[in-house]
């Protein structure tokens, strides 16, 4: 097995051929942060480690590339939005493989939230594959807002060698303040953007 240094980014393509109409735009945001020399955001993109595929590729080809990328990954960022489907997307397969086969930690990033204080209240965002693994406790996950500093911290902290303790971990109030998500006067609750 190759050295597992990559971060795999998973999102729902929402059945769209135009990536700007899907959650791909959030993956593009992470790529833009990494390319910007003015921003301190570095990560190894697991998607860049294998040949490219398109959503129109055969399902078996897509699944093969997903497994190749996950086998080279140390963690998985799962991007969730209010549009994320419960079933029917490759995201479900990615979650199943990440947890069941490769035992990778999930960094679950919610694009609609600036603070995450109780991940269990966000279960309506979870695809069925994720919900099942959270309820069974097999997914080791940290739930974070989709913010640069939170994502970077989670990517650098969690790996297959350093898993979150449970399925419903989240950053404390002080960490949210350091990320710039909340102020001292703000209540520490799930907060929509």
N, C-alpha and C positions, 0 to 999 in steps of 0.2 A: 504494500500500500504506500502511496506517495505521502510525503510530509503534509500533515493536515494544518495548513495555515490560513486557509481562505475563509471568507464570510460569504455564505450563500444568502442571497436576497430573494424571498418568495413573496409573490403578490398575485392577485386575481386579474387575469387579462380581460375579464368580463365578457369574453366572447367577441371582442372588438378587433377588427383588422387595423384600425387606426389607433396606435398606442397612446395618443394624447387623450383618447376617450376612455382609457382604462387606468388601473392603478399602476401601470408601467411608469406613469409620470412621476411617481414618488421614488421609484428606483432610479429614474433619471436625475432626480434631485440629489440623491446620495452620490451618484457618479459626478455630478457637477461640483459638489462640495469637495470631493477627492481631487478633482482636476484643478481647482482654484488655488493658486499659490498664496493667496492672501488669507486662506483659511487653514487652520491646523486640523486637518481631517485626513487621516491615512488609514487605509485598510487594503487587504488583499481580496480582490473580487473573484470569487469562485467561478463566476460566469465567464471570465476571461481565460480560464485554464483549459477549456475544451473548445472544440469547434462550435461555431454558432448554429443555432436552429431557429426556425420561425414557428409561429403558432400553427402554420399550415403544414408543417412537417407531419409525417406519420406519427401516430401516438406511440408506437414502439420506439421510434427514434427519439422522441421527446423524453420518454421514460429512461432510456439508456443514458442520455446526456445528463438528466437530473441525477441519476445514480452516480455517474462519474464525478459530477461536481460535488455532490454531497460527500462522497468518499474522500475528497480532498479538503473538506471543510472542517473548521473547528467549532463553528456555530452557525445559526440560521436566524436572520432577521425576517420575521413574518409581518408584512405590512397589511393592516386591516383598515378598511374604510366602511362607511355605512352602505356602500354598494357591494361589498364582498359577499359572494354567494355561499349558501350553506353547503351545496353540493354541485357537482357538474364541472368543476374547474380543475386544472392541473395542480392548483394550490392544495387541494385535498391529498393528492398523491405525494406531493412534496412534504407535507406535514407527516403523513403516515411513514414515509421512508426515513425522514430525519429522526423521528422518535423511535420507531420500531426496529429499524435496521442499523442506523448509524449512531443512535444514542446521543444525539446532539442537543445542546441547550437551545431553546427558542427564546429569541428576543422579540417580544410581540409589541409592535409599534402601532399605536392608534393615531391615525392622521387627523381625526376630528377633536382630539383632546390635548390640552396643554398641561394637565396634571392627572396622574393616575394614583388614587389613594385606596381604591377598593376594586381590584380587577374583576371580582365575581359579579359586580353590577354591570359589567360590559359583555356579558355572555351572549347578548343578541348579535354581537359582531363576529362571534366565533363560527367558523365553518364546522360542520358536524364532526369532521375528522379531528379537529382541535378540541371541541367540546368533549368528545368521548375520552380523549387522552388526558384532559384536565380532570375529568370526573374520576377516572381510574387512578390518577396520580402518576401515570407513566411519563407524561410530558414534564420536563424540568424547565421552567420558564420564568422570565422576568417580564413584567408588563410595564411599558413605558410610553410616554407621549412621543409622537413623531417629531422630535427636535434634535438638531445636530449634536448638541452636547450630551444628551441622554443616550443617543444611539452610539456615539463614539465611546462613551464610558462603558456601556454594556458590551460592545464588541471587544474592547480591550480587557474586560474583566472576566467574561464567561466563555468557557470552552468545554470540550468533551473531557478535559482534565479538571475543570472547575465548574461544575454544574450548579445552577441555583438549587436550593434545598427542596423546593416544592413546585407545584404547578402554578401557584398564585403569588409569586414574589413580586414586589414592587419597591421602588425607591422611597426612602423616608422623606419627611417634610424638608429636612435640612438639605438633602441632595437636590430636591426640586428647587429650592431657593438658589443653590449653587448653579444649577442649570439655567437659572433665569426664568423658570416656569411660573413661580409664585413669589409674592413679596412677603415680608414679615407679617403684614396685616391680613393677608389672604387666609381664608379658611382652607384646611387641607382636605379637600374632597375631589372627586372626579370632576374636572372642569373642562367644559367644551371650549373650543377656540372661538 
